[in-house]
Amino acid sequence: MQLRIWPKSRTGKSIAAIALGILLLPLLYSRLTSNLRAVQVRGSVETSPKADSQEQHGQLIIASYNIAHGRGLAESNLSGGAKAERIDRLDKIAELLRQVDADIVVLNEVDFDSSWSYSINQAEYLAKKAGYPVWVEQRNRDFRIAFWNWAFGNAVLSKYPIQDAQLVELPGHSIFETIVLGQKQAIACEVAHPKGNLQVIGAHLSQRIEAVRVASTKLILQRSQDSAIPTVFAGDLNSSPTGFNESAQDSSGQNAIDLLDQSSQFHRWNQTTSSDPSHCTFAANDPKVVIDWIFIPRTWKFELLQVNVQQLSDHRLIHAKVRFP
């Protein structure tokens, strides 16, 4: 028996062609124009409010949070609740950000125009609600099929002016996936602090295999090395160093966090194991691993690193108070 997929009649073929066009033309258009939306600096740099003793003493508070598309602890982005429930959750995340009062916040899994989160620009919503006058949006996925949008990625919120923001291209899993759907990338922002500009790199590394995370980390290390200004690197890196729970290596035995630890550029809070659940960042309701990180220049010092226990996402927010020359 022959299976016929394409209709035989002219009318049937016309209907099928129209249906296919409705599905695929928005996808084609969205992917062809995605570079125009890949990185956007939003807000006003002229209204940056920071002018206190922290500036004089070279202190900075940095936060990193994977907000999981605002779905909370739901396993699927489609089951994160009705619009009112999602907005309420965003309001609570904004309140948490206000309490932490970080100068710079790196956010992962942020929706900019995704149908499952009712097309709310979560970066803009959180920036305005939490009191950040300027923010950067960087899209990892940006495509449309028929009437359904997928648009999400990373964001950086700042209380200081952001003078420049650039896409950091990372390795993908396949050329086909990258062309059709997009892939995880990183964002590099030049933040104008009164004591001197710094580069903030925010990333959400591959959740699939350590080899891609290792290759991505090498590119970020190179960018940091090439930079004339100090670099802070933060985000959901989906990697734990050797000796930690669920640590992984690539085929040559390399690990992304190990590479950062061994570099001459970065260091992290001095945590040696992930045996203490209070130090773990994932999952928020059953913490077992550390995969969300803040790395600062070797010449800077950590004064504090705290893991917040609120369950507004499947990740926990982390923030660090650091001192720099």
Secondary structure, DSSP 8 states (H G I E B T S, - for coil): -----S-SSHHHHHHHHHHHHHHHHHHHHHHHTHHHHSEEEEE-GGG----SHHHHHTEEEEEEEE-GGG-TT-SSGGGS--HHHHHHHHHHHHHHHHHHT-SEEEEEEEESS-GGGTT--HHHHHHHHHT-SEEEEEEEEEEEETTEEEEEEEEEEESS-EEEEEEE----S-HHHHHHTB---EEEEEE--TT--EEEEEEE--SS-HHHHHHHHHHHHHHHHH-SS-EEEEEE-----TTSTT----TTS--HHHHHHHSSSEE------S-SGGG--B-TTS--B--EEEEEETTSEEEEEEE----SSSB--EEEEEE--
